[in-house]
Amino acid sequence: MIIALILCFVVYKGYVAFTEFEIGVSDRVAKIEEQADFEKQDDVIALMMYLGDPPELIEHLLVSNKSKCLEMKLIAEETSFAYYECAKVDAIVKGNKIIKINRELEVL
């Protein structure tokens, strides 16, 4: 019984160490890319602001997830007369900022 518990504990510790190592490596790669100012093309979530008639894209902001984008959109619409949209876009990203939006993939 004790040997089974020890074996389970060792397996658990190995699993935790492996997953934390993977997470740590991806975080370090992201930090290095930010510092080196690499431009990369990626599908990201963006909060976009449109003005005018017909609406013209004025600003865009990289957002971490869909719920955060929708929350920011509600706040922006309450304090502004611009039209805001959350969308998944194909964009060129540099240092956690959207440099250029190539195309809109999906409106959220």
C-alpha positions in Angstrom: 0.0 0.0 0.0 2.8 2.4 0.9 4.7 1.6 -2.2 1.6 2.3 -4.3 1.2 5.7 -2.6 4.9 6.6 -3.1 4.6 5.5 -6.8 1.5 7.7 -7.3 3.3 10.7 -5.6 6.4 10.2 -7.9 4.1 10.1 -11.0 2.2 13.2 -9.8 5.5 15.2 -9.2 6.8 14.1 -12.6 3.6 15.3 -14.3 3.7 18.7 -12.5 7.4 19.2 -13.3 6.8 18.4 -17.0 3.8 20.7 -17.4 5.4 23.6 -15.5 8.5 23.2 -17.7 6.4 23.5 -20.9 4.6 26.6 -19.6 7.8 28.2 -18.5 9.5 27.6 -21.9 6.6 29.1 -23.9 6.5 32.2 -21.5 10.3 32.7 -22.0 10.0 32.4 -25.8 7.2 35.1 -25.8 9.4 37.4 -23.7 12.4 36.9 -26.0 10.2 37.6 -29.0 8.9 40.8 -27.4 12.4 42.1 -26.5 13.8 41.2 -30.0 10.9 43.0 -31.7 10.0 40.2 -34.0 7.1 40.7 -36.3 4.9 37.6 -36.7 1.7 36.9 -38.5 -0.9 35.3 -36.2 -4.6 34.9 -35.6 -5.5 37.1 -32.6 -8.5 38.7 -30.9 -8.8 42.4 -31.5 -11.0 45.3 -30.2 -11.5 47.6 -33.2 -12.9 51.1 -33.3 -14.7 52.4 -36.4 -15.7 56.0 -37.1 -17.4 57.8 -40.0 -20.0 57.0 -42.5 -19.2 54.5 -44.0 -17.4 53.2 -41.0 -13.6 53.3 -41.3 -11.2 51.4 -39.0 -9.4 54.0 -36.8 -7.8 52.0 -34.1 -7.2 48.4 -33.0 -6.1 46.8 -29.8 -4.7 43.3 -29.1 -6.8 41.6 -26.4 -5.9 38.4 -24.6 -9.3 36.6 -24.8 -12.9 36.9 -26.0 -14.5 37.7 -22.6 -12.0 40.5 -21.9 -12.6 42.0 -25.4 -16.4 42.0 -24.9 -16.0 43.6 -21.5 -13.8 46.3 -22.9 -16.2 46.8 -25.8 -19.2 47.5 -23.4 -17.1 50.0 -21.5 -16.0 51.8 -24.7 -19.5 52.0 -26.1 -20.8 53.6 -22.9 -18.2 56.3 -23.1 -17.9 57.0 -26.8 -20.0 57.4 -29.9 -17.8 55.3 -32.1 -18.7 51.8 -33.3 -16.7 49.0 -31.6 -16.3 45.4 -32.7 -14.5 42.4 -31.2 -13.2 40.0 -33.9 -10.7 37.3 -34.5 -8.3 38.7 -37.1 -5.3 37.7 -39.1 -2.7 40.3 -38.2 0.9 41.1 -38.0 1.9 41.4 -34.3 5.0 42.9 -32.8 5.7 43.1 -29.1 2.0 42.5 -28.0 0.8 45.2 -30.4 -1.1 44.8 -33.7 0.9 46.4 -36.5 -1.4 45.6 -39.3 -4.7 43.8 -39.8 -4.6 41.6 -42.9 -8.2 40.4 -42.7 -11.1 39.8 -40.4 -11.7 36.1 -39.8 -14.7 36.1 -37.4 -16.8 38.7 -35.5 -17.3 37.7 -31.9 
